[in-house]
């Protein structure tokens, strides 16, 4: 199973119900993984990561309220996603939402398609 350590989290967290997406933030193509953490090493209800296909640098994700999925780079929060529905979908299904900068001065539409589900 894929394991993940985020910022100040010292113990490892196991990803369960992992869903992999392909999609866009505005006109920028991305790949994203979201999962439900197991193991108690994080306060996040949802954890994950994504990258822009033109850069491959990973951006880490955490949702502590199950609504706003906050991104962080090098431990610093840089923006967040609000998705219009539950992200735990079947392969082939799509979900939409918005990405916002922390100041809300910039936002982009988000469209994600489920391309894979991890085996439990």
C-alpha positions as CSV (number, residue, x, y, z in Angstrom):
1,X,0.0,0.0,0.0
2,X,1.0,3.5,-0.7
3,X,2.3,5.4,2.4
4,X,2.5,9.1,2.9
5,X,4.1,11.5,5.4
6,X,2.9,15.2,5.3
7,X,4.9,18.1,6.7
8,X,5.1,17.8,10.5
9,X,3.5,14.4,10.6
10,X,6.3,12.0,11.8
11,X,4.4,8.7,11.7
12,X,3.3,7.1,8.5
13,X,-0.3,7.1,7.3
14,X,-1.8,4.3,5.1
15,X,-3.9,5.5,2.2
16,X,-7.3,3.7,1.9
17,X,-10.1,4.1,-0.7
18,X,-7.5,5.7,-3.0
19,X,-8.9,7.3,-6.1
20,X,-6.8,8.6,-9.0
21,X,-8.0,11.4,-11.3
22,X,-7.0,13.0,-14.5
23,X,-8.3,16.5,-15.3
24,X,-7.8,20.2,-15.4
25,X,-7.4,23.2,-13.1
26,X,-8.4,25.9,-15.5
27,X,-6.5,25.1,-18.7
28,X,-3.7,23.3,-16.8
29,X,-3.7,19.5,-17.0
30,X,-3.2,17.6,-13.7
31,X,-3.1,14.2,-12.1
32,X,-4.4,13.8,-8.6
33,X,-4.7,11.1,-6.0
34,X,-7.1,11.3,-3.0
35,X,-7.5,8.8,-0.2
36,X,-8.9,8.3,3.3
37,X,-6.1,8.1,5.8
38,X,-5.8,5.2,8.2
39,X,-3.4,5.0,11.1
40,X,-4.0,8.1,13.2
41,X,-0.9,9.9,12.1
42,X,-2.8,12.8,10.6
43,X,-5.8,15.1,11.5
44,X,-6.9,15.1,7.8
45,X,-10.2,13.5,6.8
46,X,-8.9,13.3,3.2
47,X,-5.2,13.2,2.1
48,X,-3.6,13.2,-1.3
49,X,-1.3,14.8,-3.8
50,X,-1.4,16.2,-7.3
51,X,0.9,17.5,-9.9
52,X,0.7,19.6,-13.1
53,X,1.6,17.3,-16.0
54,X,4.0,20.0,-17.4
55,X,6.0,20.1,-14.1
56,X,5.7,16.8,-12.1
57,X,6.4,18.6,-8.8
58,X,4.1,17.1,-6.2
59,X,1.7,19.3,-4.2
60,X,0.3,17.7,-1.1
61,X,-3.4,17.8,-0.1
62,X,-5.3,17.6,3.2
63,X,-8.9,18.2,4.2
64,X,-9.5,18.7,7.9
65,X,-13.2,19.5,7.4
66,X,-14.2,17.2,4.5
67,X,-15.2,20.3,2.4
68,X,-12.0,22.3,1.7
69,X,-9.0,20.3,0.4
70,X,-6.0,22.5,1.2
71,X,-2.8,22.2,-0.8
72,X,0.7,22.7,0.5
73,X,4.1,23.0,-1.0
74,X,7.2,22.6,1.3
75,X,4.8,22.8,4.3
76,X,3.3,26.1,3.2
77,X,-0.4,26.3,2.3
78,X,-0.8,27.7,-1.2
79,X,-4.5,27.2,-2.2
80,X,-7.4,24.9,-1.9
81,X,-10.1,22.9,-3.8
82,X,-13.8,22.9,-3.2
83,X,-15.4,20.0,-5.1
84,X,-19.1,19.9,-5.9
85,X,-19.6,16.3,-4.8
86,X,-18.1,13.4,-3.0
87,X,-14.7,12.5,-4.6
88,X,-14.9,8.8,-4.0
89,X,-16.4,7.9,-7.4
90,X,-16.3,4.9,-9.8
91,X,-13.8,4.7,-12.7
92,X,-15.1,6.8,-15.6
93,X,-17.2,9.2,-13.4
94,X,-16.3,12.9,-13.3
95,X,-16.5,15.6,-10.6
96,X,-16.2,19.3,-10.9
97,X,-15.4,22.2,-8.5
98,X,-13.1,25.2,-8.1
99,X,-9.5,25.8,-7.1
100,X,-8.8,29.0,-5.1
101,X,-5.7,30.8,-4.0
102,X,-5.6,31.3,-0.2
103,X,-6.6,35.0,-0.6
104,X,-9.4,34.0,-3.0
105,X,-8.1,36.6,-5.5
106,X,-7.5,33.8,-8.1
107,X,-9.8,30.9,-8.9
108,X,-10.1,28.3,-11.6
109,X,-12.7,25.8,-12.6
110,X,-11.7,22.1,-11.9
111,X,-12.9,19.1,-13.8
112,X,-11.6,15.6,-12.7
113,X,-12.3,12.2,-14.2
114,X,-11.7,9.0,-12.1
115,X,-9.1,6.9,-14.0
116,X,-8.2,4.3,-11.3
117,X,-9.3,3.0,-7.9
118,X,-6.8,1.2,-5.6
119,X,-7.6,-2.3,-4.5
120,X,-8.5,-2.5,-0.8
